[in-house]
Amino acid sequence: MAAAANAEDPPQGTRIGVLLPQMPNSHLEKSLRTGLADLGYVETKDLLIEWRPSAQVPEDLSSRASDLVKSNVAVIVAIGTAAARAAFGASSTIPIVFTTGDAVAAGFVTNLAKPDRNGTGVSFLAAELHEKSLEVPHELIPRAHRIMYLVNPANPLSPQDRVKMHAAADALGLELITIEARNIDELRAGLRRFQRGAAHGVVVQGDLFLLGRRADIARAVRAARLPAIFPYGDYHEAGVLMSYGPSWKDVMRMVAGYVDKLLKAAQPRDLPIQQLFKYDLTINLMIARDLGVEVPNALLLRADELIK
C-alpha cells in the first residue's frame, strides 16, 4: 500500500510552506530548492513555495507558522528546533518536515523509528558535537583552560546543550564562560566581551539565529584574535578558523526527500527520522597563520577540508 501511494504524483501546483531563519544569501533556501529540483520539481509550475523567513523568536515564528496553516499548505518545512516547535503548535494535522538537534529531547517524537506525531525529519547527534567542539580547540591549544561559549537561551535545546557542554568542559579540566544572546542587542553586548585575555578560545552553539549573524560573530572573534570553533561550515564564508558539524547542503537535500514522499501521500509515521552521523572538520590554515597558531599534525590528518 505504502509503495503504491509513494508512486503517485503530487497534484499540480502543490503548495508547501517553509519556516527558516532570516539570513543573507541563505544556503538553506538554495539547497532546498536544489534538492527539490533534483527530484523533478519545477518551482512555480508544479510546486509553489511559501517562504517565511523569521528572526527566530517564538512570537514571530508562531505568527508565521499560523499564517502558513491559513495558506492551506500541504507540507510545512521547519528549519531548526524553534521553528519546528512553532509548526507543531500551529497544526496537529499538516505534515511537518523538521530539522533539530535532538528530536526526542525537543518533544517532537518519542520514537525515531516511528514518529508518533504529524512530523518527521532530520536529527543531529548533539552529544558528539558538544564533546568535539571542546576537544578540538583543546587539542589545538593545550594551554587553553578558559573557553567562552556563545549560546542562544531562546533555543529550546539550550538547557540540555549547556548541561552537556559543562560536563564536557569538566572532563577536560576547562572553565566554560557562557555568553547568552537571544536577540541582536544581547549578541552585540556579548560580542563586546570577546576581548584578548578574557578567554583562550570561543565555542559557538549550533543555533540558527547565531548562524544568521555569522559575519558579526566572525568579525568580533578576529578582532579579539581568539581561536574559535563553529558548528557549521557556512561560517567559513565569513572567515573563521575552524568548524565541526553537519553540512546544511546535505541536510536540506534530505529534507527535500521527505517533502517529496509526503507530497506523494506517505505519512510521517511511516518515515523514520534520520540521524546524522557524518560531521566535517574544516580548518582554515590562513586564519591559523594569522593567529600564530600551529595546527598539530593529528588535527591536520583528521580534517575533512583544509582551506589554504
N, C-alpha and C positions, 0 to 999 in steps of 0.2 A: 504493500500500500504506500509506504513512505517513498519507495523508489519511483513509483508511478507519479506521485504528487510532485516530487522534485523535478521530474522531467517536463512539467508543464511550463509554458512560457508565461511571464507576468503580463498583466493587461497593459496595453499600450498607454503611455503617458502616466505610468505609475508614479506616485509622489512619495518621496521619503524626506524625513527631516533630520538635520544634523546639528547637534549641540556641540560646540567646540570653543576653545579659548580664542580670544582676540589676540592676534599676533601678526606682524607684517610678514609677507612672503611665507605664509604658512605651509610647511611641508606636510602637515596633516591633511589639509584640503587637497593639495596636489596629489599626494599619494593615494587618497581615497578615490579621487577622480580617475587616476591611472589604473587602480585595481578594478574599478567598475568597467572601465573601457576595455581592459584586457579580457573581461568576462563577456564582452559583446554589447554592453550598454552604450547607447548614444544619448548623451545628455541633451535635454530639451526635445528629443524625438520620442524615445520610449522610456525615459526616466527624467522626472522633474525633481530637482533637489532644492529643498528649502533650507538654506544655510542660516544658522542662528549663532553667530559669534557672541561670546559673553565675556564679561570681566571676571568671571569665575567667583562671584559672590553669590551666596544662596538665594537672596531675593531676586536677583537678575536671572539666575538660572531657572528658578521656579516659574517666573513670568514667561520666559522664552519656551520652556517645556510645555506650559499650558497653551501657549499660542500655537505650538506645533500640533497639539491634540485637536484644537479647534480647526486647524487647517486640513484635518482629515488625512493625515499621512498614513501610509501603510506600514512603515517601519520607522522607528526613531533610532538614530545612531548617537550615542552619548560618549564623548571622549573625555575620560577622566572620572574619578570617583565621585566628585561633587556633581558633575553633570548627570551621571548615572542615577544618583540619589534623587535628583530633581525629576528625571524622566520617570522613575518608578513612582514618585509621588504624584505625578500628573496623570498617569494611566496605569491601570492594572490589566488592561486587555491588549493594547497595541504592542506588538513585538518590539523588543529593545535589543540592540547590539551595543555592548558597552566595553570599555577598557578600564581596568582598575589594578591597583597594586595587589589586592587580596580580596577576591570575590566573596569568600566566606566571612572574613573579618568585617567586611563592609556591610554584611547582612543581605546581600543580593541573592545568594543561594545558600543552601545547606549541603548540597552535593554537587561537586564539579562535574561528575559524570552524567548526572541527570538533573538539570536545572529545574527547580520547583516553583518558579515564578514565570513571568512573561518576558524574561530576558536571558540572553546568553552572550558570550563574548570572549575576551582575552584577559588573562590574569598574569601578573608578573610574580616571580619568586622573590618576594621582597626581602626575605630573611638573608638570602645570599648577597643581595645588593647592599644591605646595611653593613655586613661584615667586610665585604671587599672595599666599600667606599672608605673605610678607615684603614684597612690593611695595606692598600696600595700606597697612599701618601706616607704611611708609617715606614714602609719599605723604602720609599723614595728618599725620605729624610728621617733616618733613625733617631736623630736627636730631638725631633719634634715631640712635644708632650702636651701642648695646649692647642686644641683644634676648635675653630668656630663652626657651628652647624646652623646653616640658614634654613629655616623651616616656615611653612605656611600653616599656622594653627587652625585655619578655617578648613583645611583639607580633612575630610572625615577620617582618614587613616593616620593623621598626625600623632594621636596619643600612642598608638602601638608603634609607630615609627620611632618615636622618642625613646620609648622603653627599650626597644631593640638596639638603637644606636648607643644608648648609655651602657647597656650590657656589653656591647662590642668594645666600647671605649674602656670600660673597666678591665676587660680581659686583656687589653693591650697596654694597660697602665697609662691611659691618656685622660686628660681633663677635657671634657666637652663643654664648650660655652655656647648655649643656644641663643640664636638671634631670631626673633619672630617677625614675620612680615605677611600680613593678610591683605594688605592693600598698598597702593603706591606710596602713600605718606609714610607708612610703617617701614616699607622697603627702603626709602630714602634715608630714614633715620637709622635703620640697621646698617646700611652700607657705609654710613659715616663712622661706624665702629670698626671698619676694616682699615686699621692703621698698622704700620710696621711696628712690631713689638707687642701688639695686643694679643697676637697668637702666632703659631708657627705654620698654620695652614687653614684651609677652608674646605668644608664639605657642603654641597648643596643638595637639598632634598629633591626627590623625584616628584615634582609638582608642576602642573601646567600653568598656573599663574606665574610662577617664577620663570618657567621656560619662556613665557611671553615677554619677560623683562630681561632676557639674556644679555642684551647689549649693555644695559646699565650695570648688571652684576659683573660681567666680564671687565668692564671699564674700571670698576671700583677695585677689583682684585688685582688688576695690572698696576693701578696707581699705588696700591699698598705693597706691591711686589711680594704677594703671598702665593705660595704654591696652593693650587686648588684642584679638586676633582669634582666633576659634574656628572649628572645621571644620564644624560643623553648626548649622542654625537652631534645633535643640532647645535649645541653650544659652540662647536669649533668654528662656525662661520663668524662668531664674534671674537675669535682669537683667544682660546683658553689652553691651559697646559694639558689637562687630561680629562677623559670621560670614561666611565664604565657603566654600561647599561644596554637596554634593548634598542633596536633600530626601529624608529617610528615608521619608516617606509615598509618594513616587514609587517609590523603590527597592523597598519592600515590596509594592507593587502589581505590580511586575514579577516579584518572587519568586512571588507568588500565581499569576501567569500560567504560570510554569514548572511549579509544583506541579500545576496543572490539566492541563497537557499530559502530564506524566509519569504522572498517575493514569489518563489515557486511553490509556496504552500507548505513548506516544512514548518514544524512547531518548535519553539525554543527548547521545550523539554526533550526533544529528540536530537539536539545539537549540543554535545558536551562542551564545556568551557575549556579552551586551550590554555595551557600554562606555558609561558615562555621559558625555555631552558638555555637559550643562547644569548649571551651578552658580550658586547665588544669592548675591548680595552683599546682606546686610541690615545696616543701621546704625541704632542706637538713638540718636536725637538728644537724648533726655532724659539719657542717660548721658554723652553728649558735653558737654552744657552743665554737668553736674555736675563733670566733669573739667576744665572750662575749655578744651576742645579745639574749635577751629573747623574744621568739616569743609569741605575745599575743594569748590568747585562741580563740578569734574571728577568727584569721587567721588560727589557727590550725584546727578549725572546718570547715572552708571553703576550706581547702586544699584537692585536689583530691588524692595527694600522699605525704606521709611523708617518707623521707629517714632517717633511724636511724642508 
